[in-house]
Amino acid sequence: MRHRSDLKRIREAVTLYNSRRKSSQKFNLVGFVIEFSLPRKSQGTDYVTTIRVVDELLSELFINMFAEKEEHLPHLKSYKDLIVLNNVMMKHYVDGDEICAVYYKQTSSFALFDVKTTTNTPYQTSPGFHLQKDDIPCITSMRALSSRYEVSAGRNEYLMTIKDLGTKMFFDLVCQVLYVQKLEVGCMLFVWDGNDAPPLKVQTMHEDEELSPLPLEIEPKTLNMLILRKFPCVGSLLRVKAPVDMSAYFQEEMGQWVKIRNMKCEETKSGLWLGTLLPTTKVRLLPNSDPIVMECKRAMDERGVGRQGRSPLGSNPLSGLTVVDPKEFPYATLMDLITHTEIETIVRCVVRVVAISPSNLDSFLNQNEECKIILTLEDPTARIHALLDSQHWGVFFEDFTSDDSDALKRMKMNKLLGCERDHRNPPWIECCIKSNGNRIYFICNTKLVP
């Protein structure tokens, strides 16, 4: 039986390791977890993750952890939670001065403690872990010291925001994880930093291909309204695909700010951004007081409401292809409209028309009682399908005289779509959108300028 705790702070362990000429040694360690890599398969049959641990003096240590099952690896719940590690091997890389530790599944064990509480009951333990009574004072002391320091996101040449998507192949991103959707393999993270993603060009379909309205999202299952109403209504939600299920890391901290290190993002065929986490990706949990997090929040507060706050940041000036009449309807984003709690409403939006169905303009240019087309509208916050039906058709083309040919209307509609040779790059327009009790959307009070 031990009569005192053998737990070592990182600085203590490194000093002892160096004093013994860096021979392989086992230690019991305690520290705060600030970063983790995605769980992945090792070269053998194990799962492996790398965590970064610091002590109250900000001494850092990387620990490579191996386990037989993925669920036996640590799943951090919140920023700076405590970890106790037993029997980890300190090692020194021959090619450099870096010291790391290795956690072996046969002989090592760990426990995670919520740093924000006073309980000494861990919320996750590995098989074989036993908390020693003599370790409790050390854990209590470390918890008390946790409020005295913060670990920041840090800045580097790879750090960028959602508004900069497409400028770098691999990058770091500071963002909030707002939701995690489980997939058959891995998961989809919904992340946000308050910025508008740059609009994408949309590939033009060939004439012999059947064209249907563009998809509204890239996740396999549409999120329900209870979830959507928790999301911000300004700024882009970036969907990020992860090769492993990460929901266990964010069970209690939806809205947790993180720094994602080494990810990539690409354009999809439907003109939507899709981020991807890589096997080398690491996630650092951040406090709300982090300087970069504070910058994101301050930028959001400065956007305010009205036209300036509810219009895409890159939409000024507008194309002038449309006018709205009358003009007393409030400005809103498409996410405002989707999550609106009233049964019926009419709002003014600044959007792009990224698709029209049916795609053959000649099939609906002649006014008749059956006239109905579907416009796919998007802004940085969302996409919707909106109807232009016979009830609102006359207003839409009201400023066109009887002498105006269908060719002129077709030309204007092509400008609305931003048709180019092999893609569409639609301009920003202003329009009014009506939502009925069934959440079906209609273009209304909007005129196309001849």
Residue pairs with C-beta under 8 A, 6 or more apart in sequence:
2 132
2 134
3 134
4 134
5 132
5 134
5 135
5 137
5 138
6 28
7 28
7 29
7 30
7 84
7 135
7 138
7 139
8 16
8 27
8 28
8 29
8 30
9 29
9 30
9 31
9 55
9 56
9 57
9 59
10 29
10 31
10 53
10 54
10 55
10 59
10 60
10 61
11 55
11 57
11 59
13 27
13 29
13 61
13 90
14 59
14 61
14 90
14 99
16 25
16 27
17 25
17 27
17 90
17 92
17 99
18 99
22 92
22 99
24 89
24 90
24 91
25 89
25 90
26 87
26 88
26 89
26 90
26 107
27 87
27 88
27 90
27 101
28 84
28 85
28 86
28 87
28 88
29 53
29 61
29 83
29 84
29 85
29 88
29 101
30 55
30 82
30 83
30 84
30 85
30 135
30 138
30 139
30 142
31 53
31 54
31 55
31 61
31 82
31 83
31 142
32 53
32 54
32 55
32 56
32 80
32 81
32 82
32 83
32 115
32 142
32 146
32 151
33 51
33 52
33 53
33 74
33 76
33 80
33 81
33 82
33 83
33 112
34 52
34 53
34 54
34 79
34 80
34 151
34 284
34 285
35 51
35 52
35 261
35 282
35 283
35 284
35 285
36 49
36 50
36 51
36 52
36 74
36 76
36 249
36 282
36 283
37 49
37 50
37 51
37 280
37 281
37 282
37 283
38 49
38 242
38 243
38 244
38 246
38 277
38 278
38 279
38 281
38 282
38 283
39 47
39 48
39 49
39 70
39 73
39 244
40 47
40 48
40 49
40 243
40 244
40 279
41 47
41 48
42 48
42 66
45 68
46 66
46 67
46 68
46 105
47 66
47 67
47 68
47 69
47 70
47 72
47 73
48 64
48 65
48 66
48 67
48 73
49 64
49 65
49 73
49 74
50 62
50 63
50 64
50 65
50 282
51 62
51 63
51 65
51 74
51 76
51 83
52 60
52 61
52 62
52 63
52 282
52 284
53 60
53 61
53 62
53 63
53 83
53 85
54 60
54 61
54 151
55 142
56 142
56 145
56 146
56 148
56 149
58 149
58 151
61 99
61 100
61 101
62 98
62 100
62 101
63 85
63 88
63 100
63 101
63 102
63 103
64 100
64 101
64 102
64 103
65 73
65 74
65 103
65 108
65 110
66 102
66 103
66 104
66 105
67 73
67 105
67 126
68 105
70 244
71 248
72 105
72 126
72 127
74 83
74 110
74 112
74 124
74 126
75 112
75 124
75 248
75 249
76 112
76 249
76 285
77 112
77 114
77 123
77 249
77 251
77 252
77 253
78 114
78 115
78 116
78 252
78 253
78 256
78 285
79 256
79 285
79 286
79 287
80 115
80 146
80 151
80 285
80 287
81 112
81 113
81 114
81 115
82 112
82 113
82 114
82 115
82 139
82 142
82 143
82 146
83 110
83 111
83 112
83 113
84 110
84 111
84 113
84 122
84 129
84 131
84 135
84 139
85 101
85 103
85 108
85 109
85 110
86 108
86 109
86 110
86 129
87 104
87 107
87 108
87 109
88 101
88 102
88 103
88 104
88 108
89 101
89 102
89 104
89 108
90 99
90 100
90 101
91 99
91 100
91 101
91 102
92 98
92 99
93 99
93 100
103 110
108 126
109 125
109 126
109 127
109 128
109 129
109 130
110 125
110 126
110 129
111 122
111 124
111 125
111 126
111 129
111 131
112 122
112 123
112 124
112 125
113 119
113 120
113 121
113 122
113 123
113 139
113 143
114 123
115 143
115 146
118 143
120 131
120 136
120 139
120 140
122 129
122 131
150 287
150 289
150 290
151 284
152 286
152 290
152 291
152 292
153 159
153 174
153 259
153 284
153 286
153 290
153 291
153 292
153 293
154 259
155 292
156 172
158 168
158 170
158 171
158 172
158 261
158 262
159 171
159 172
159 173
159 174
159 292
160 167
160 168
160 171
160 172
160 173
161 173
161 174
161 193
161 195
162 173
162 175
162 192
162 193
162 195
162 196
162 197
162 235
162 236
162 238
163 195
163 196
163 197
163 198
163 313
164 171
164 198
165 197
165 198
165 238
165 265
165 273
166 198
166 265
166 267
169 264
170 262
170 263
170 264
170 278
171 262
171 263
171 264
171 265
172 259
172 260
172 261
172 262
172 263
173 191
173 193
173 259
173 260
173 263
173 275
174 193
174 257
174 258
174 259
174 260
174 286
174 290
174 292
174 293
174 296
175 191
175 192
175 193
175 238
175 257
175 258
175 260
176 191
176 192
176 193
176 255
176 256
176 257
176 258
177 189
177 190
177 191
177 250
177 253
177 254
177 255
177 256
177 258
178 190
178 191
178 192
178 230
178 231
178 232
178 237
178 254
178 255
179 189
179 190
179 223
179 227
179 230
179 231
179 254
180 187
180 188
180 189
180 190
180 245
180 246
180 247
180 250
180 254
181 187
181 188
181 190
181 219
181 221
181 223
182 245
182 247
183 220
183 241
183 245
185 243
186 241
186 242
186 243
186 244
186 245
187 241
187 242
187 244
187 245
187 246
187 247
188 219
188 239
188 240
188 241
188 242
189 239
189 240
189 241
189 242
189 246
189 275
189 277
190 223
190 231
190 237
190 238
190 239
190 240
191 237
191 238
191 240
191 260
191 275
192 231
192 232
192 235
192 236
192 237
192 238
193 235
193 296
194 232
194 234
194 235
194 296
194 297
194 299
194 300
195 235
195 236
195 296
195 299
195 313
196 235
196 236
196 312
196 313
196 314
196 380
197 236
197 238
197 273
197 380
198 314
199 312
199 314
199 352
199 378
199 380
199 425
199 426
200 267
200 271
200 272
200 273
201 271
201 420
201 423
201 424
201 425
202 214
202 270
202 271
202 354
202 355
202 423
202 424
202 425
202 426
203 269
203 271
203 422
203 423
203 424
204 419
204 420
204 421
204 422
204 423
204 424
205 211
205 359
211 355
211 357
211 358
211 359
212 357
213 355
213 357
213 374
213 376
213 385
214 270
214 271
214 354
214 355
214 376
214 383
215 270
215 272
215 383
216 222
216 376
216 382
216 383
216 384
216 385
217 239
217 272
217 383
218 239
218 268
218 270
218 272
218 274
219 239
225 339
228 335
228 338
228 339
229 339
230 254
231 237
231 335
231 339
232 300
232 335
233 332
233 333
233 335
233 336
233 339
233 381
234 300
234 303
234 309
234 310
234 333
234 335
234 381
235 300
235 380
235 381
236 273
236 380
236 381
237 381
237 382
238 265
238 273
238 275
239 272
239 273
239 274
239 275
240 260
240 263
240 274
240 275
240 276
240 277
241 274
241 275
241 276
241 277
242 277
243 277
243 279
249 283
250 256
256 285
256 286
257 285
257 286
257 287
257 288
257 290
257 293
258 283
258 284
258 285
258 286
259 283
259 284
259 286
259 292
260 277
260 281
260 282
260 283
261 281
261 282
261 283
261 284
262 278
262 280
262 281
262 282
263 275
263 276
263 277
263 278
263 281
264 275
264 276
264 278
265 273
265 274
265 275
265 276
266 273
266 274
266 276
267 273
267 274
268 274
271 354
271 378
272 383
286 292
286 293
287 293
303 309
305 331
306 331
307 331
307 350
309 331
310 331
310 332
310 333
310 336
310 349
310 350
311 331
311 350
312 350
312 379
312 380
312 428
313 380
314 428
315 350
315 428
318 350
318 427
318 428
318 429
318 430
319 415
319 427
319 428
319 429
320 449
321 412
321 415
321 416
321 427
321 429
321 448
321 449
322 416
322 429
322 430
322 431
322 446
322 447
322 448
322 449
323 430
323 446
323 447
323 449
324 348
324 430
324 431
324 432
324 445
324 446
324 447
325 395
325 445
325 446
325 447
326 445
327 348
329 346
329 347
329 348
329 432
329 445
330 347
330 348
331 347
331 348
331 349
331 350
332 340
332 347
332 348
332 349
333 349
333 379
333 380
333 381
333 382
334 349
334 351
334 377
334 378
334 379
334 381
334 382
334 383
334 384
335 381
335 382
336 347
336 381
337 345
337 347
337 349
337 384
337 433
337 435
337 441
338 382
338 384
338 439
340 347
340 435
343 436
343 437
344 434
344 435
344 436
344 437
345 434
345 435
346 432
346 433
346 434
346 435
346 444
346 445
347 432
347 433
348 430
348 431
348 432
349 377
349 379
349 430
349 431
349 432
349 433
350 379
350 428
350 429
350 430
351 377
351 378
351 379
351 428
351 429
351 431
352 377
352 378
352 379
352 418
352 426
352 427
352 428
352 429
353 375
353 376
353 377
353 416
353 417
353 426
353 429
354 376
354 377
354 378
354 383
354 417
354 424
354 426
355 375
355 376
355 417
355 424
356 373
356 374
356 375
356 376
356 413
356 417
357 373
357 374
357 376
358 364
358 373
361 409
361 410
361 413
361 414
362 406
362 410
364 371
364 372
364 373
365 406
365 409
365 410
366 406
367 390
367 393
367 394
367 397
368 390
369 390
370 390
371 389
371 390
371 393
372 387
372 388
372 389
372 390
373 387
373 388
374 385
374 386
374 387
374 388
375 385
375 386
375 387
375 388
375 443
376 383
376 384
376 385
376 386
377 383
377 384
377 385
377 386
377 431
377 433
378 384
384 433
384 441
385 441
386 433
386 441
386 442
386 443
387 440
387 441
387 442
387 443
388 396
388 442
388 443
389 442
391 442
392 442
392 443
392 444
392 445
392 446
395 444
395 445
395 446
395 447
396 443
396 446
396 447
396 448
397 409
397 447
397 448
398 447
399 447
399 448
399 449
399 450
400 408
400 409
400 448
400 450
401 450
404 450
408 450
409 448
412 448
412 449
412 450
413 448
415 427
416 426
416 427
416 429
416 448
417 424
417 426
418 424
418 425
418 426
418 427
430 446
431 443
431 446
432 443
432 444
432 445
432 446
433 441
433 442
433 443
433 444
434 441
434 442
434 443
434 444
435 441
435 442
436 442
